[in-house]
Structure formats: C-alpha cells, structure tokens
Amino acid sequence: MSDTGGSLPSISDAAAAQATGNDSRRAKLFRAFAIMLLVLGLIVLIWVLFFAGRSETTDDAYVGGDTAAVTPLVSGAVAEVRVSDTQDVKKGDVLVVIDDADARVALAQAEAELQRAMRKVQGYVATDGGLRAQESARRALTQKAKAQVDQARDGYEKAQGDLARRVSIVGDGAVSGEEVANARNAVAQAKASLDAAQAALAEAEANESVAHGSLVTNHVLIAGDSVETNPEVASARAKRDSAALDLARTVLRAPFDGVIARRQVQIGQRVQAGTTLMSVVPTDKLYVDANFKEDQLRKIRPGQPVTLTSDRYGGGVVYHGKVVGFAGGTGSAFAIIPAQNATGNWIKVVQRVPLRIALDATELKQHPLLIGLSMTATVDFK
C-alpha cells in the first residue's frame, strides 16, 4: 500500500494511546482510593486515640425520685381535702385538714393543768417562808424550855442542899422537925418542877424536829428551781406542748414542691395515724438510675459527668448530671426471686449494676421529667 503523503496515526498507535489513557485513569483512581483509605485510617486513629473508650452509654436508665407518703400523725375524721391527683403543690400548701375539735379540747385541758401546777408550786414557795418562820419559833421555844430545865435543876439542887443541912443539925435541936419536913416538901416540889421542865423541853424539841422536817420536805419540792423550771410545772408544760402539737398536726401540708399522686382520702373518712392518704412526687429533685453492664464499669467513678436524653423530649434536649454512686449489688441480687446460680444448668448472664445519677435542678425546671420515664445516659471518663 502506497504512502498517501499524510502522517495519519495507525490503528496500533491509537490503541496504544487509549491503553495509556486507561492506565493513567486507573492510577488516578488508585491514588484517590489510597488517599481516602489514608484519611479514613487517620480518622479512625484519632477516634481511637482521643475518643474511643472515653465514655460508656446505656439506654437501660429510668427517672426516679424520693416520693413522700402523706400520712397523719393523729387520728380523726377528715374535714377538708384541698388537692386532687395530678395537681401541682408548693412546699407548705395545705393538703388535708382533720377535724380538730377533740384536739382543741385536749389543749384547753392541758392549759388548765399547767396553770394548776404553777399555782401549786407558787404555794410551795409561799409555804416555804411560813415553815422557816415556824421552825425559828419552835427553836426559840426549845431554847426557852432548856432555860427552864436549867432553872428547875438549880432549884432542885438548892432544895436538896437545904434539906441536907437541916438534917445534919436536927439532932442538936438547932432546927425543928417541922423545918425538916418543909425542906423535904421543897425538895419534892423542886423535883416535880424539874421533871415538868424536862418534859416540856422534850416536847419543844419534838415540835422543832417536826417543823424542821416539814421545811425540808417542802424545800425539796422547790430546791434549785424557779416556778417556771419546777418539775411539776415542766411536766404540765410538756403535756400542754404535746396537745398543741397534736392540734397543729390536724393540718397536713406538702413537704416539698411536687405533684399529687395516688390520692386515697375523702371528706368524712376517719383516718388512723400512719394511714397513707396520698403521695407527693417531687419535680425538682429527681435522679436517674442507669443500669450499666458489669463490663462497662471499669472506668466509671463517682463524680464523673453524665449527659442524658429523654424519649419525652428527644435528642434536642440534653440533661447534664453527675455520677453519685453505685448500688450495693446487681439488680438480680435484690430481686424478689433471685437467680439460682448453683443449679446444674447454670448459664452465665452479664449482670447490670444500678448507677445513681444526679440531675441539674435548673434543667429539670426548664424541661420537667416524670418518674419512670426512660433515659439514655452517657458517662464521660474525662
């Protein structure tokens, strides 16, 4: 075939050029794929180094709260019920009023007993002064009786001396027999006067002893105390205070802010002390019990931050809390019917441990939660 004069590429040259272009495209694709793998590898490496293993997550978490059981401390008929289920209440709001007629009567009686005790002790104080004066008078009479005994004894001794002198000289005729007889009579009278004086002294001493005993007895009742601090008055005042407390307890108030639940009381119903009338569920003091698997607890410690979401609001609302502590055992350990792991067909099951998480009160006010709602909790180890 002759040359036509042009330098047209041959078929083989075109095929070679096409092959060269395909190789170039494959090389570019390979380089792009390699670069993509390298970037993914770097992303995975960064995630492993900085993010992997830095948190644990569970969706087995539920909102909890320490509900308050409203129970009366006194018995009586219900006069008023001021709340109903689902009603919001504030701390101190009146929930139930029990008929207080009996409590008011008991308080009035206790007040009367207190006044009686105070007047009785005031009588003790007044009597103490009179008994002191009586004891002083008895003591003076005793001293007077002692002086009379001494005087009678002197008279008796003098009469005996006169008689002895007259008897010694009666033989000489210096005194007559009549004088001796008179001297003997004088001795007898002096002896009688001495006996009477001694008897009067004994009586005076006995009266003084009685007066002293009465003073001591009365003084014991008031010693070391004023009328206000006397035991009898203090006992009566304690009974009065107890009656006043029973009267105050006829009005049942909300212990904290919350929502009324499970109301079980009606007007006119007679309730006994300790009967549960309703419950108050807190709205700003809730917590979350998150049940983590046992192999998730290696790095979890109390005080670590926690982020939580609720199905009620979705992922757009995030709650922040912190780990408070661990339960004393796994959930199965406290079950009503615990697992029998000693049986022959035992199969190991990964256990879950309840973890208490405290919630932010401000966030709870902005987005209230209810007890029992499910949550997703993520514990950050940073």
VENFENPE-V94472 format. One record per residue. N is the residue number from 0. SS is DSSP state (H for helix, E for strand, - for the rest). PSI is psi as a letter, one per 20 degrees, with the letter a starting at -180 (999 if undefined). Layout:
N_SS_PSI, N_SS_PSI
//
This chain:
0_-_p, 1_-_q, 2_-_p, 3_-_i, 4_-_i, 5_-_r, 6_-_l, 7_-_p, 8_-_q, 9_-_r, 10_H_h, 11_H_h, 12_H_h, 13_H_g, 14_H_h, 15_H_g, 16_H_g, 17_H_h, 18_H_h, 19_H_g, 20_H_h, 21_H_g, 22_H_h, 23_H_g, 24_H_g, 25_H_h, 26_H_g, 27_H_g, 28_H_h, 29_H_g, 30_H_g, 31_H_g, 32_H_g, 33_H_g, 34_H_g, 35_H_g, 36_H_h, 37_H_g, 38_H_g, 39_H_h, 40_H_g, 41_H_g, 42_H_g, 43_H_g, 44_H_g, 45_H_g, 46_H_g, 47_H_g, 48_H_h, 49_H_h, 50_H_h, 51_-_p, 52_-_j, 53_-_j, 54_E_r, 55_E_q, 56_E_q, 57_E_q, 58_E_j, 59_E_m, 60_E_q, 61_E_q, 62_E_p, 63_E_r, 64_E_q, 65_-_n, 66_-_q, 67_E_p, 68_E_p, 69_E_o, 70_E_p, 71_-_q, 72_-_i, 73_-_q, 74_-_q, 75_E_r, 76_E_q, 77_E_p, 78_E_h, 79_E_q, 80_E_o, 81_-_j, 82_-_r, 83_-_r, 84_-_q, 85_-_j, 86_-_p, 87_E_p, 88_E_q, 89_-_q, 90_-_p, 91_-_i, 92_-_q, 93_E_p, 94_E_g, 95_E_q, 96_E_p, 97_E_q, 98_-_p, 99_-_j, 100_H_g, 101_H_h, 102_H_h, 103_H_h, 104_H_g, 105_H_h, 106_H_g, 107_H_g, 108_H_g, 109_H_h, 110_H_g, 111_H_g, 112_H_h, 113_H_g, 114_H_h, 115_H_g, 116_H_g, 117_H_g, 118_H_h, 119_H_g, 120_H_h, 121_H_h, 122_H_h, 123_H_g, 124_H_g, 125_H_g, 126_H_h, 127_H_g, 128_H_g, 129_H_h, 130_H_h, 131_H_g, 132_H_h, 133_H_g, 134_H_g, 135_H_g, 136_H_g, 137_H_h, 138_H_h, 139_H_g, 140_H_h, 141_H_g, 142_H_h, 143_H_g, 144_H_h, 145_H_g, 146_H_h, 147_H_h, 148_H_g, 149_H_g, 150_H_g, 151_H_h, 152_H_g, 153_H_g, 154_H_h, 155_H_g, 156_H_h, 157_H_g, 158_H_h, 159_H_h, 160_H_g, 161_H_g, 162_H_g, 163_H_g, 164_H_g, 165_H_h, 166_H_h, 167_H_h, 168_H_j, 169_H_h, 170_H_h, 171_H_i, 172_-_j, 173_-_h, 174_-_q, 175_-_r, 176_H_h, 177_H_h, 178_H_h, 179_H_g, 180_H_g, 181_H_h, 182_H_h, 183_H_g, 184_H_h, 185_H_h, 186_H_g, 187_H_g, 188_H_g, 189_H_h, 190_H_g, 191_H_g, 192_H_h, 193_H_g, 194_H_g, 195_H_g, 196_H_g, 197_H_h, 198_H_g, 199_H_h, 200_H_g, 201_H_g, 202_H_g, 203_H_g, 204_H_h, 205_H_g, 206_H_h, 207_H_g, 208_H_g, 209_H_g, 210_H_g, 211_H_g, 212_H_g, 213_H_h, 214_H_g, 215_H_g, 216_H_g, 217_H_h, 218_H_h, 219_H_h, 220_H_h, 221_H_j, 222_-_p, 223_-_j, 224_-_q, 225_-_r, 226_-_h, 227_-_h, 228_-_j, 229_-_q, 230_H_h, 231_H_g, 232_H_g, 233_H_h, 234_H_g, 235_H_h, 236_H_h, 237_H_h, 238_H_h, 239_H_g, 240_H_h, 241_H_g, 242_H_h, 243_H_h, 244_H_g, 245_H_h, 246_H_g, 247_H_h, 248_-_i, 249_-_i, 250_E_o, 251_E_p, 252_E_r, 253_-_p, 254_-_h, 255_-_r, 256_-_p, 257_E_a, 258_E_p, 259_E_p, 260_E_q, 261_-_l, 262_-_p, 263_-_k, 264_-_q, 265_-_q, 266_-_p, 267_-_i, 268_-_p, 269_E_p, 270_E_q, 271_-_q, 272_-_p, 273_-_i, 274_-_p, 275_E_p, 276_E_h, 277_E_r, 278_E_q, 279_E_o, 280_E_p, 281_E_q, 282_-_i, 283_-_j, 284_-_l, 285_E_r, 286_E_r, 287_E_p, 288_E_o, 289_E_p, 290_E_n, 291_E_q, 292_E_q, 293_H_h, 294_H_j, 295_H_i, 296_-_j, 297_-_h, 298_-_i, 299_-_p, 300_-_q, 301_-_q, 302_-_i, 303_-_q, 304_E_q, 305_E_p, 306_E_p, 307_E_q, 308_E_q, 309_E_q, 310_-_h, 311_-_h, 312_-_i, 313_E_a, 314_E_i, 315_E_i, 316_E_o, 317_E_p, 318_E_q, 319_E_p, 320_E_a, 321_E_q, 322_E_p, 323_E_g, 324_E_r, 325_E_q, 326_E_r, 327_E_i, 328_E_r, 329_E_r, 330_-_h, 331_H_h, 332_H_h, 333_H_j, 334_-_q, 335_-_g, 336_-_n, 337_-_q, 338_-_p, 339_-_n, 340_-_i, 341_-_j, 342_-_r, 343_-_h, 344_-_k, 345_-_p, 346_-_p, 347_-_p, 348_-_p, 349_-_p, 350_-_q, 351_E_q, 352_E_p, 353_E_p, 354_E_p, 355_E_p, 356_E_p, 357_E_q, 358_E_q, 359_-_p, 360_H_h, 361_H_g, 362_H_h, 363_H_h, 364_H_h, 365_H_h, 366_-_n, 367_-_q, 368_-_r, 369_-_q, 370_-_p, 371_-_i, 372_-_q, 373_E_q, 374_E_q, 375_E_p, 376_E_p, 377_E_o, 378_E_p, 379_E_p, 380_-_i, 381_-_999
//
